[in-house]
Amino acid sequence: MPDMKDIVTDDMVKNALRSDAVTTAVKQQIKDTLDKEIDAAVDTALTDILGSDADNTVMQ
């Protein structure tokens, strides 16, 4: 039985990684990760600026 190294070449792997499907998936994963990190940072900043919900009572 041949080794995987003999079946799959470096060029085949590079071409697969350059494919639109892989590029699109990687971009989407990066966007999702950054979106979550931005949301968390904004939530933290707002909490720091405004205080927690328990600290905020609405005065009428």
N, C-alpha and C positions, 0 to 999 in steps of 0.2 A: 504494500500500500504506500503510495507516495506521500511525502510530507506536505503539509499545507504550504510551506515555503515554496515548494515546487509548483504548486497549483495557482496560488495567488501571488502576483508580482507587486512590487512597490508601485509601479505605474498604474496597475489596476486599482489599488487602494487610493492613490492620489486622485485618479479620475473619478472614483466614486465619491470622494470627499468634496470634489469640485462640482458635483452635480447640483442642479437647481433644487432638488428635493432636500438634500442635506443642507445646502446653504439657507434655504427657506426655513427649515426646522431649527437651525442654529440661531438665525436671526430672531425667530419667534421666541425661542427660549430666553435669549438675552433680553428681549423687550419685556417679556413676562417677569423676569427676575428684577430688572430695573424698575418696572412699574410697581412691584411689591415693595422694593426698597424705598422708592420715592414716597409711596403712600405711608409707609411706616415713619419716614423722616418728617413728613408733613404733620402726621398725627402727633408725633413727639413734640414738634415745634409749637403746634397749636396748644397742646397741653401745657407746655412750658410758659407760653405767653398768656393763655387764658386761665390756667389752673384746671384742676379736675372738675368734673360735673358737680361734685358735692360742694365745691367751693363757689360755684356760680349759681346764685339765686337771682331770679328776675324780680326787679323792683318795679312796682307800678305806681 
